[in-house]
Amino acid sequence: MKILKCRVSQSLWDLIEKRHKTSGESINHIIATALADGLKVPDYGTLFQVSTSGALVEGVYQGAISVAELMKHGDFGLGTFEDLDGEMVALNGQCYQARADGTVTIADQKAHVPFAVVTNFKPEQTVKLPSISSFNGLTRHLDQLRNTENLFFALKIEGTFDYIKTRVVCKAKGPETLVESAGKQTEFEFSDVKGTLVGFWTPEYARTINIAGYHLHFLTDNHKSGGHLLDCRAKELTVKIEHSANFRMAIPETATFLKADLTRDPSKELDQAERQH
Ligand SMILES: [Zn+2]
């Protein structure tokens, strides 16, 4: 971090103080975000989410925005495609689509997205993990890297996986809930494969809009295979982590979203759909 000293006019200072008093933001934060806006710096530390996990549980699979529009808000993240047509992995500014037939392609810029989370990833910490023998083993190590239960975290985990199990949802043929769709998922197992896990940790209090806990998608280094992570084993992985204290959500105005009943707590169904293996 650098310390910036500069002279500003009294009127500008008055405005900064007024903002500080009314919004509670620190003066550091006000100036850093104003500079970032003025210099058109990507929104680091901001998550951009399309729709809610609760809507997905209710079967709202109609695309809300295009891949091209989504990728304006981040270079890193995960999601799914219209009608649940596979798993999305956004990595290094490229959006990949892993389909249930086992193929991975670069997603069509015009493809529609019903649910996704992206960020401009800028890791704050890089840590080497010791050997892990399961998904739960991995999450126990990742827990040590978070200093709070109340912010969002973006995670990038790279290395050679001795074993990895992923699933890819099948394109829905008609109206169905996420649990029904996930019941028809295709599962894939890989051994001794190099790749990257991309994803997020979401606080428990956000469980009606996102998937609480860890949610990770996998992409092999050759970009030929991937999916939603169910299990893994590895001897040495490198984790990069960034906290996110800003959260933006694009709420769809599609007909199915507007009519959906989103009053229920979706966490049980999400747990079943996202972690079943
Ligand atoms: Zn997923």
py3Dmol code that shows the C-alpha trace and the ligand (Angstrom):
import py3Dmol

protein = """\
ATOM      1  CA  MET A   1       0.000   0.000   0.000  1.00  0.00           C
ATOM      2  CA  LYS A   2       1.221   3.521  -0.798  1.00  0.00           C
ATOM      3  CA  ILE A   3       0.503   6.683   1.173  1.00  0.00           C
ATOM      4  CA  LEU A   4      -0.850   9.494  -0.974  1.00  0.00           C
ATOM      5  CA  LYS A   5      -0.417  13.115   0.153  1.00  0.00           C
ATOM      6  CA  CYS A   6      -1.963  15.885  -1.909  1.00  0.00           C
ATOM      7  CA  ARG A   7      -3.591  19.312  -1.621  1.00  0.00           C
ATOM      8  CA  VAL A   8      -7.312  19.652  -2.331  1.00  0.00           C
ATOM      9  CA  SER A   9      -9.602  22.703  -2.303  1.00  0.00           C
ATOM     10  CA  GLN A  10     -11.681  23.461   0.803  1.00  0.00           C
ATOM     11  CA  SER A  11     -14.887  22.791  -1.152  1.00  0.00           C
ATOM     12  CA  LEU A  12     -13.660  19.340  -2.239  1.00  0.00           C
ATOM     13  CA  TRP A  13     -12.593  18.573   1.343  1.00  0.00           C
ATOM     14  CA  ASP A  14     -16.036  19.652   2.626  1.00  0.00           C
ATOM     15  CA  LEU A  15     -17.662  17.223   0.197  1.00  0.00           C
ATOM     16  CA  ILE A  16     -15.340  14.387   1.271  1.00  0.00           C
ATOM     17  CA  GLU A  17     -16.151  15.036   4.956  1.00  0.00           C
ATOM     18  CA  LYS A  18     -19.855  15.266   4.230  1.00  0.00           C
ATOM     19  CA  ARG A  19     -19.776  11.888   2.457  1.00  0.00           C
ATOM     20  CA  HIS A  20     -17.739  10.407   5.329  1.00  0.00           C
ATOM     21  CA  LYS A  21     -20.327  11.592   7.886  1.00  0.00           C
ATOM     22  CA  THR A  22     -23.410  10.539   5.949  1.00  0.00           C
ATOM     23  CA  SER A  23     -22.283   7.181   4.549  1.00  0.00           C
ATOM     24  CA  GLY A  24     -19.860   6.101   7.267  1.00  0.00           C
ATOM     25  CA  GLU A  25     -17.249   5.213   4.607  1.00  0.00           C
ATOM     26  CA  SER A  26     -13.665   5.937   5.627  1.00  0.00           C
ATOM     27  CA  ILE A  27     -11.970   8.913   3.955  1.00  0.00           C
ATOM     28  CA  ASN A  28      -9.407   6.469   2.564  1.00  0.00           C
ATOM     29  CA  HIS A  29     -12.171   4.469   0.907  1.00  0.00           C
ATOM     30  CA  ILE A  30     -13.951   7.546  -0.495  1.00  0.00           C
ATOM     31  CA  ILE A  31     -10.762   8.840  -2.111  1.00  0.00           C
ATOM     32  CA  ALA A  32      -9.585   5.437  -3.362  1.00  0.00           C
ATOM     33  CA  THR A  33     -12.948   4.670  -5.017  1.00  0.00           C
ATOM     34  CA  ALA A  34     -13.176   8.190  -6.537  1.00  0.00           C
ATOM     35  CA  LEU A  35      -9.677   7.803  -7.969  1.00  0.00           C
ATOM     36  CA  ALA A  36     -10.454   4.311  -9.246  1.00  0.00           C
ATOM     37  CA  ASP A  37     -13.636   5.627 -10.942  1.00  0.00           C
ATOM     38  CA  GLY A  38     -11.816   8.624 -12.421  1.00  0.00           C
ATOM     39  CA  LEU A  39      -8.975   6.477 -13.713  1.00  0.00           C
ATOM     40  CA  LYS A  40     -11.398   3.802 -14.935  1.00  0.00           C
ATOM     41  CA  VAL A  41      -9.726   1.116 -12.854  1.00  0.00           C
ATOM     42  CA  PRO A  42     -11.614  -2.207 -12.852  1.00  0.00           C
ATOM     43  CA  ASP A  43     -13.790  -2.665  -9.778  1.00  0.00           C
ATOM     44  CA  TYR A  44     -11.420  -4.740  -7.611  1.00  0.00           C
ATOM     45  CA  GLY A  45     -12.994  -6.346  -4.589  1.00  0.00           C
ATOM     46  CA  THR A  46     -16.503  -6.103  -6.037  1.00  0.00           C
ATOM     47  CA  LEU A  47     -18.627  -9.138  -6.761  1.00  0.00           C
ATOM     48  CA  PHE A  48     -21.126  -8.838  -9.568  1.00  0.00           C
ATOM     49  CA  GLN A  49     -23.928 -11.348  -9.408  1.00  0.00           C
ATOM     50  CA  VAL A  50     -26.746 -12.104 -11.826  1.00  0.00           C
ATOM     51  CA  SER A  51     -30.002 -13.264 -10.231  1.00  0.00           C
ATOM     52  CA  THR A  52     -30.184 -15.341  -7.059  1.00  0.00           C
ATOM     53  CA  SER A  53     -29.544 -18.957  -6.126  1.00  0.00           C
ATOM     54  CA  GLY A  54     -33.107 -19.003  -4.733  1.00  0.00           C
ATOM     55  CA  ALA A  55     -34.440 -18.268  -8.231  1.00  0.00           C
ATOM     56  CA  LEU A  56     -32.311 -21.103  -9.625  1.00  0.00           C
ATOM     57  CA  VAL A  57     -33.791 -23.487  -7.044  1.00  0.00           C
ATOM     58  CA  GLU A  58     -37.257 -22.482  -8.251  1.00  0.00           C
ATOM     59  CA  GLY A  59     -36.300 -23.304 -11.839  1.00  0.00           C
ATOM     60  CA  VAL A  60     -35.765 -19.750 -13.150  1.00  0.00           C
ATOM     61  CA  TYR A  61     -33.318 -20.716 -15.909  1.00  0.00           C
ATOM     62  CA  GLN A  62     -34.207 -18.014 -18.417  1.00  0.00           C
ATOM     63  CA  GLY A  63     -31.106 -15.967 -19.296  1.00  0.00           C
ATOM     64  CA  ALA A  64     -31.012 -12.475 -17.819  1.00  0.00           C
ATOM     65  CA  ILE A  65     -27.890 -11.035 -19.498  1.00  0.00           C
ATOM     66  CA  SER A  66     -25.445 -12.054 -22.226  1.00  0.00           C
ATOM     67  CA  VAL A  67     -21.980 -13.495 -21.649  1.00  0.00           C
ATOM     68  CA  ALA A  68     -20.504 -10.329 -23.255  1.00  0.00           C
ATOM     69  CA  GLU A  69     -22.344  -8.108 -20.754  1.00  0.00           C
ATOM     70  CA  LEU A  70     -21.448 -10.333 -17.787  1.00  0.00           C
ATOM     71  CA  MET A  71     -17.730 -10.279 -18.636  1.00  0.00           C
ATOM     72  CA  LYS A  72     -17.689  -6.464 -18.517  1.00  0.00           C
ATOM     73  CA  HIS A  73     -18.065  -6.872 -14.753  1.00  0.00           C
ATOM     74  CA  GLY A  74     -15.241  -9.320 -14.078  1.00  0.00           C
ATOM     75  CA  ASP A  75     -12.586 -11.616 -15.481  1.00  0.00           C
ATOM     76  CA  PHE A  76     -13.097 -14.466 -13.012  1.00  0.00           C
ATOM     77  CA  GLY A  77     -16.075 -16.393 -11.709  1.00  0.00           C
ATOM     78  CA  LEU A  78     -18.691 -19.073 -12.192  1.00  0.00           C
ATOM     79  CA  GLY A  79     -22.310 -19.633 -13.109  1.00  0.00           C
ATOM     80  CA  THR A  80     -24.546 -21.473 -15.497  1.00  0.00           C
ATOM     81  CA  PHE A  81     -26.215 -20.880 -18.868  1.00  0.00           C
ATOM     82  CA  GLU A  82     -29.770 -20.511 -20.112  1.00  0.00           C
ATOM     83  CA  ASP A  83     -31.880 -23.627 -19.452  1.00  0.00           C
ATOM     84  CA  LEU A  84     -29.059 -24.904 -17.217  1.00  0.00           C
ATOM     85  CA  ASP A  85     -26.961 -25.737 -20.290  1.00  0.00           C
ATOM     86  CA  GLY A  86     -23.778 -26.606 -18.403  1.00  0.00           C
ATOM     87  CA  GLU A  87     -21.403 -25.060 -15.890  1.00  0.00           C
ATOM     88  CA  MET A  88     -19.629 -21.745 -16.410  1.00  0.00           C
ATOM     89  CA  VAL A  89     -15.989 -21.104 -15.533  1.00  0.00           C
ATOM     90  CA  ALA A  90     -14.705 -17.563 -16.106  1.00  0.00           C
ATOM     91  CA  LEU A  91     -10.916 -17.465 -15.948  1.00  0.00           C
ATOM     92  CA  ASN A  92      -8.431 -14.822 -17.135  1.00  0.00           C
ATOM     93  CA  GLY A  93     -11.214 -12.888 -18.869  1.00  0.00           C
ATOM     94  CA  GLN A  94     -12.423 -15.873 -20.896  1.00  0.00           C
ATOM     95  CA  CYS A  95     -15.814 -17.498 -20.310  1.00  0.00           C
ATOM     96  CA  TYR A  96     -15.869 -21.310 -20.700  1.00  0.00           C
ATOM     97  CA  GLN A  97     -18.925 -23.553 -20.971  1.00  0.00           C
ATOM     98  CA  ALA A  98     -18.637 -27.129 -19.694  1.00  0.00           C
ATOM     99  CA  ARG A  99     -21.513 -29.214 -21.041  1.00  0.00           C
ATOM    100  CA  ALA A 100     -23.002 -32.487 -19.811  1.00  0.00           C
ATOM    101  CA  ASP A 101     -21.514 -34.346 -22.822  1.00  0.00           C
ATOM    102  CA  GLY A 102     -18.065 -33.694 -21.327  1.00  0.00           C
ATOM    103  CA  THR A 103     -17.007 -30.997 -23.790  1.00  0.00           C
ATOM    104  CA  VAL A 104     -15.710 -27.541 -22.868  1.00  0.00           C
ATOM    105  CA  THR A 105     -15.903 -24.638 -25.305  1.00  0.00           C
ATOM    106  CA  ILE A 106     -15.446 -20.887 -25.125  1.00  0.00           C
ATOM    107  CA  ALA A 107     -18.975 -19.631 -24.477  1.00  0.00           C
ATOM    108  CA  ASP A 108     -20.766 -17.724 -27.220  1.00  0.00           C
ATOM    109  CA  GLN A 109     -20.664 -14.004 -26.357  1.00  0.00           C
ATOM    110  CA  LYS A 110     -24.395 -13.870 -27.134  1.00  0.00           C
ATOM    111  CA  ALA A 111     -25.284 -16.855 -24.909  1.00  0.00           C
ATOM    112  CA  HIS A 112     -27.622 -15.974 -22.057  1.00  0.00           C
ATOM    113  CA  VAL A 113     -26.863 -16.344 -18.384  1.00  0.00           C
ATOM    114  CA  PRO A 114     -29.547 -16.933 -15.712  1.00  0.00           C
ATOM    115  CA  PHE A 115     -27.109 -17.020 -12.753  1.00  0.00           C
ATOM    116  CA  ALA A 116     -23.438 -16.090 -12.375  1.00  0.00           C
ATOM    117  CA  VAL A 117     -20.972 -14.409 -10.036  1.00  0.00           C
ATOM    118  CA  VAL A 118     -17.882 -12.632 -11.380  1.00  0.00           C
ATOM    119  CA  THR A 119     -15.203 -10.313 -10.062  1.00  0.00           C
ATOM    120  CA  ASN A 120     -12.024  -8.680 -11.302  1.00  0.00           C
ATOM    121  CA  PHE A 121      -9.735 -11.007  -9.401  1.00  0.00           C
ATOM    122  CA  LYS A 122      -6.747  -9.471  -7.674  1.00  0.00           C
ATOM    123  CA  PRO A 123      -5.465 -11.854  -5.009  1.00  0.00           C
ATOM    124  CA  GLU A 124      -4.287 -10.489  -1.676  1.00  0.00           C
ATOM    125  CA  GLN A 125      -2.712 -13.712  -0.414  1.00  0.00           C
ATOM    126  CA  THR A 126      -0.998 -16.658  -2.104  1.00  0.00           C
ATOM    127  CA  VAL A 127      -0.602 -19.770   0.031  1.00  0.00           C
ATOM    128  CA  LYS A 128       0.679 -23.283  -0.658  1.00  0.00           C
ATOM    129  CA  LEU A 129      -1.603 -25.970   0.778  1.00  0.00           C
ATOM    130  CA  PRO A 130      -0.340 -29.263   2.199  1.00  0.00           C
ATOM    131  CA  SER A 131      -1.748 -32.563   0.962  1.00  0.00           C
ATOM    132  CA  ILE A 132      -5.549 -32.735   0.991  1.00  0.00           C
ATOM    133  CA  SER A 133      -7.583 -35.929   0.795  1.00  0.00           C
ATOM    134  CA  SER A 134     -11.145 -34.683   0.239  1.00  0.00           C
ATOM    135  CA  PHE A 135     -13.362 -31.677  -0.468  1.00  0.00           C
ATOM    136  CA  ASN A 136     -13.860 -31.267   3.284  1.00  0.00           C
ATOM    137  CA  GLY A 137     -10.104 -31.430   3.809  1.00  0.00           C
ATOM    138  CA  LEU A 138      -9.685 -28.675   1.246  1.00  0.00           C
ATOM    139  CA  THR A 139     -12.314 -26.461   2.849  1.00  0.00           C
ATOM    140  CA  ARG A 140     -10.751 -26.908   6.299  1.00  0.00           C
ATOM    141  CA  HIS A 141      -7.504 -25.410   4.937  1.00  0.00           C
ATOM    142  CA  LEU A 142      -9.349 -22.648   3.114  1.00  0.00           C
ATOM    143  CA  ASP A 143     -11.174 -21.754   6.348  1.00  0.00           C
ATOM    144  CA  GLN A 144      -7.793 -20.860   7.874  1.00  0.00           C
ATOM    145  CA  LEU A 145      -7.250 -18.222   5.182  1.00  0.00           C
ATOM    146  CA  ARG A 146     -10.416 -16.274   5.982  1.00  0.00           C
ATOM    147  CA  ASN A 147     -10.352 -13.790   8.847  1.00  0.00           C
ATOM    148  CA  THR A 148     -14.128 -13.393   9.034  1.00  0.00           C
ATOM    149  CA  GLU A 149     -17.396 -15.232   8.460  1.00  0.00           C
ATOM    150  CA  ASN A 150     -19.047 -12.061   7.213  1.00  0.00           C
ATOM    151  CA  LEU A 151     -17.396 -11.040   3.942  1.00  0.00           C
ATOM    152  CA  PHE A 152     -17.374 -12.758   0.553  1.00  0.00           C
ATOM    153  CA  PHE A 153     -14.108 -14.317  -0.708  1.00  0.00           C
ATOM    154  CA  ALA A 154     -12.938 -15.147  -4.227  1.00  0.00           C
ATOM    155  CA  LEU A 155     -10.642 -18.184  -4.514  1.00  0.00           C
ATOM    156  CA  LYS A 156      -8.361 -19.523  -7.217  1.00  0.00           C
ATOM    157  CA  ILE A 157      -6.754 -22.897  -6.532  1.00  0.00           C
ATOM    158  CA  GLU A 158      -4.149 -24.212  -8.959  1.00  0.00           C
ATOM    159  CA  GLY A 159      -2.068 -27.362  -9.197  1.00  0.00           C
ATOM    160  CA  THR A 160      -2.077 -31.038 -10.063  1.00  0.00           C
ATOM    161  CA  PHE A 161      -5.038 -32.958  -8.719  1.00  0.00           C
ATOM    162  CA  ASP A 162      -4.406 -36.637  -7.973  1.00  0.00           C
ATOM    163  CA  TYR A 163      -8.166 -37.097  -8.207  1.00  0.00           C
ATOM    164  CA  ILE A 164     -11.028 -34.773  -8.949  1.00  0.00           C
ATOM    165  CA  LYS A 165     -14.746 -35.385  -9.322  1.00  0.00           C
ATOM    166  CA  THR A 166     -16.978 -32.840 -11.016  1.00  0.00           C
ATOM    167  CA  ARG A 167     -20.540 -32.716 -12.206  1.00  0.00           C
ATOM    168  CA  VAL A 168     -22.167 -30.878 -15.065  1.00  0.00           C
ATOM    169  CA  VAL A 169     -25.883 -30.143 -15.106  1.00  0.00           C
ATOM    170  CA  CYS A 170     -27.953 -31.330 -18.080  1.00  0.00           C
ATOM    171  CA  LYS A 171     -29.849 -28.829 -20.152  1.00  0.00           C
ATOM    172  CA  ALA A 172     -33.434 -28.703 -18.855  1.00  0.00           C
ATOM    173  CA  LYS A 173     -35.998 -29.905 -21.384  1.00  0.00           C
ATOM    174  CA  GLY A 174     -38.956 -28.267 -19.697  1.00  0.00           C
ATOM    175  CA  PRO A 175     -39.923 -26.661 -16.403  1.00  0.00           C
ATOM    176  CA  GLU A 176     -38.097 -28.390 -13.540  1.00  0.00           C
ATOM    177  CA  THR A 177     -36.572 -27.397 -10.206  1.00  0.00           C
ATOM    178  CA  LEU A 178     -32.822 -27.351  -9.547  1.00  0.00           C
ATOM    179  CA  VAL A 179     -33.030 -30.527  -7.419  1.00  0.00           C
ATOM    180  CA  GLU A 180     -34.798 -32.345 -10.310  1.00  0.00           C
ATOM    181  CA  SER A 181     -32.215 -31.046 -12.793  1.00  0.00           C
ATOM    182  CA  ALA A 182     -29.277 -31.906 -10.553  1.00  0.00           C
ATOM    183  CA  GLY A 183     -30.688 -35.448 -10.260  1.00  0.00           C
ATOM    184  CA  LYS A 184     -29.857 -35.868 -13.973  1.00  0.00           C
ATOM    185  CA  GLN A 185     -26.351 -34.392 -13.773  1.00  0.00           C
ATOM    186  CA  THR A 186     -23.386 -36.087 -15.440  1.00  0.00           C
ATOM    187  CA  GLU A 187     -20.435 -36.797 -13.177  1.00  0.00           C
ATOM    188  CA  PHE A 188     -16.829 -36.879 -14.306  1.00  0.00           C
ATOM    189  CA  GLU A 189     -13.744 -38.256 -12.575  1.00  0.00           C
ATOM    190  CA  PHE A 190     -10.179 -37.356 -13.491  1.00  0.00           C
ATOM    191  CA  SER A 191      -6.831 -38.601 -12.198  1.00  0.00           C
ATOM    192  CA  ASP A 192      -3.517 -36.791 -12.173  1.00  0.00           C
ATOM    193  CA  VAL A 193      -4.800 -33.711 -13.949  1.00  0.00           C
ATOM    194  CA  LYS A 194      -3.525 -30.128 -13.930  1.00  0.00           C
ATOM    195  CA  GLY A 195      -6.127 -27.454 -13.549  1.00  0.00           C
ATOM    196  CA  THR A 196      -7.680 -24.550 -11.700  1.00  0.00           C
ATOM    197  CA  LEU A 197     -10.575 -24.273  -9.301  1.00  0.00           C
ATOM    198  CA  VAL A 198     -12.417 -20.972  -9.544  1.00  0.00           C
ATOM    199  CA  GLY A 199     -14.990 -19.874  -7.048  1.00  0.00           C
ATOM    200  CA  PHE A 200     -16.253 -18.138  -3.975  1.00  0.00           C
ATOM    201  CA  TRP A 201     -16.984 -18.447  -0.305  1.00  0.00           C
ATOM    202  CA  THR A 202     -20.303 -16.870   0.636  1.00  0.00           C
ATOM    203  CA  PRO A 203     -21.392 -15.963   4.160  1.00  0.00           C
ATOM    204  CA  GLU A 204     -24.300 -17.840   5.753  1.00  0.00           C
ATOM    205  CA  TYR A 205     -26.414 -14.669   5.979  1.00  0.00           C
ATOM    206  CA  ALA A 206     -26.482 -14.454   2.151  1.00  0.00           C
ATOM    207  CA  ARG A 207     -27.915 -17.976   1.734  1.00  0.00           C
ATOM    208  CA  THR A 208     -31.119 -16.858  -0.007  1.00  0.00           C
ATOM    209  CA  ILE A 209     -29.205 -15.098  -2.784  1.00  0.00           C
ATOM    210  CA  ASN A 210     -26.063 -17.198  -3.196  1.00  0.00           C
ATOM    211  CA  ILE A 211     -24.731 -20.625  -2.210  1.00  0.00           C
ATOM    212  CA  ALA A 212     -23.482 -20.320   1.371  1.00  0.00           C
ATOM    213  CA  GLY A 213     -20.004 -21.740   1.948  1.00  0.00           C
ATOM    214  CA  TYR A 214     -17.611 -22.828  -0.798  1.00  0.00           C
ATOM    215  CA  HIS A 215     -18.731 -23.063  -4.405  1.00  0.00           C
ATOM    216  CA  LEU A 216     -15.966 -24.021  -6.844  1.00  0.00           C
ATOM    217  CA  HIS A 217     -15.854 -24.852 -10.541  1.00  0.00           C
ATOM    218  CA  PHE A 218     -12.968 -26.667 -12.209  1.00  0.00           C
ATOM    219  CA  LEU A 219     -11.198 -26.205 -15.531  1.00  0.00           C
ATOM    220  CA  THR A 220      -8.272 -28.332 -16.720  1.00  0.00           C
ATOM    221  CA  ASP A 221      -5.163 -26.502 -17.935  1.00  0.00           C
ATOM    222  CA  ASN A 222      -5.826 -27.732 -21.485  1.00  0.00           C
ATOM    223  CA  HIS A 223      -9.372 -26.238 -21.259  1.00  0.00           C
ATOM    224  CA  LYS A 224     -10.882 -29.548 -22.400  1.00  0.00           C
ATOM    225  CA  SER A 225     -12.695 -30.648 -19.225  1.00  0.00           C
ATOM    226  CA  GLY A 226     -14.320 -29.113 -16.216  1.00  0.00           C
ATOM    227  CA  GLY A 227     -17.428 -28.775 -14.084  1.00  0.00           C
ATOM    228  CA  HIS A 228     -18.783 -28.071 -10.631  1.00  0.00           C
ATOM    229  CA  LEU A 229     -16.454 -29.505  -7.962  1.00  0.00           C
ATOM    230  CA  LEU A 230     -17.773 -32.430  -5.901  1.00  0.00           C
ATOM    231  CA  ASP A 231     -14.565 -33.952  -4.530  1.00  0.00           C
ATOM    232  CA  CYS A 232     -10.783 -33.838  -4.910  1.00  0.00           C
ATOM    233  CA  ARG A 233      -7.421 -35.061  -3.656  1.00  0.00           C
ATOM    234  CA  ALA A 234      -4.091 -33.330  -4.206  1.00  0.00           C
ATOM    235  CA  LYS A 235      -0.602 -33.186  -2.739  1.00  0.00           C
ATOM    236  CA  GLU A 236       0.296 -29.599  -3.344  1.00  0.00           C
ATOM    237  CA  LEU A 237      -2.034 -26.837  -4.421  1.00  0.00           C
ATOM    238  CA  THR A 238      -1.578 -23.074  -4.515  1.00  0.00           C
ATOM    239  CA  VAL A 239      -4.461 -20.947  -3.291  1.00  0.00           C
ATOM    240  CA  LYS A 240      -4.968 -17.301  -4.144  1.00  0.00           C
ATOM    241  CA  ILE A 241      -7.614 -15.464  -2.166  1.00  0.00           C
ATOM    242  CA  GLU A 242      -9.217 -12.031  -2.183  1.00  0.00           C
ATOM    243  CA  HIS A 243     -11.928 -10.682   0.087  1.00  0.00           C
ATOM    244  CA  SER A 244     -14.896  -8.833  -1.385  1.00  0.00           C
ATOM    245  CA  ALA A 245     -16.683  -6.181   0.632  1.00  0.00           C
ATOM    246  CA  ASN A 246     -18.705  -4.811  -2.284  1.00  0.00           C
ATOM    247  CA  PHE A 247     -21.561  -6.741  -3.774  1.00  0.00           C
ATOM    248  CA  ARG A 248     -23.657  -5.791  -6.817  1.00  0.00           C
ATOM    249  CA  MET A 249     -26.612  -7.830  -7.907  1.00  0.00           C
ATOM    250  CA  ALA A 250     -28.401  -7.572 -11.252  1.00  0.00           C
ATOM    251  CA  ILE A 251     -31.977  -8.664 -10.581  1.00  0.00           C
ATOM    252  CA  PRO A 252     -33.570 -10.126 -13.718  1.00  0.00           C
ATOM    253  CA  GLU A 253     -36.719  -8.594 -15.090  1.00  0.00           C
ATOM    254  CA  THR A 254     -37.545 -11.690 -17.122  1.00  0.00           C
ATOM    255  CA  ALA A 255     -41.133 -12.964 -17.005  1.00  0.00           C
ATOM    256  CA  THR A 256     -40.224 -16.143 -15.104  1.00  0.00           C
ATOM    257  CA  PHE A 257     -38.227 -14.246 -12.464  1.00  0.00           C
ATOM    258  CA  LEU A 258     -40.974 -11.690 -11.915  1.00  0.00           C
ATOM    259  CA  LYS A 259     -43.547 -14.447 -11.344  1.00  0.00           C
ATOM    260  CA  ALA A 260     -41.364 -16.825  -9.270  1.00  0.00           C
ATOM    261  CA  ASP A 261     -42.134 -17.423  -5.584  1.00  0.00           C
ATOM    262  CA  LEU A 262     -38.839 -16.492  -3.928  1.00  0.00           C
ATOM    263  CA  THR A 263     -40.105 -16.366  -0.347  1.00  0.00           C
ATOM    264  CA  ARG A 264     -38.775 -19.785   0.680  1.00  0.00           C
ATOM    265  CA  ASP A 265     -35.355 -20.487   2.210  1.00  0.00           C
ATOM    266  CA  PRO A 266     -33.592 -22.400  -0.610  1.00  0.00           C
ATOM    267  CA  SER A 267     -30.572 -23.592   1.406  1.00  0.00           C
ATOM    268  CA  LYS A 268     -31.689 -27.223   1.898  1.00  0.00           C
ATOM    269  CA  GLU A 269     -32.425 -27.734  -1.793  1.00  0.00           C
ATOM    270  CA  LEU A 270     -29.214 -25.917  -2.735  1.00  0.00           C
ATOM    271  CA  ASP A 271     -27.211 -28.169  -0.496  1.00  0.00           C
ATOM    272  CA  GLN A 272     -28.818 -31.223  -2.104  1.00  0.00           C
ATOM    273  CA  ALA A 273     -28.350 -29.897  -5.661  1.00  0.00           C
ATOM    274  CA  GLU A 274     -24.837 -28.519  -5.254  1.00  0.00           C
ATOM    275  CA  ARG A 275     -23.185 -31.072  -2.987  1.00  0.00           C
ATOM    276  CA  GLN A 276     -24.835 -34.403  -3.848  1.00  0.00           C
ATOM    277  CA  HIS A 277     -22.279 -37.067  -4.715  1.00  0.00           C
TER     278      HIS A 277
END
"""
ligand_1 = """\
1
ZN
Zn -21.705 -24.782 -9.411
"""
view = py3Dmol.view(width=600, height=400)
view.addModel(protein, "pdb")
view.setStyle({"model": 0}, {"cartoon": {"style": "trace"}})
view.addModel(ligand_1, "xyz")
view.setStyle({"model": 1}, {"stick": {}})
view.zoomTo()
view.show()
